[in-house]
């Protein structure tokens, strides 16, 4: 199974934007690990928006 290129770009951009990591470091992550970081960021953003 291949992972959609657009989805990878979304995850990379999301992690880079929020964590300020460089492209190489993000792409070095395993798919599951990168996806988990993206999910954790989303949870943090949602939580922060709820406190406004």
Buried (B, 14 or more C-beta within 10 A) or exposed (E): EEEEEEEBEEBBEBBBEBEEBEEEEBEEBEEEEBBEBBEEBEEEEEEEEEEE
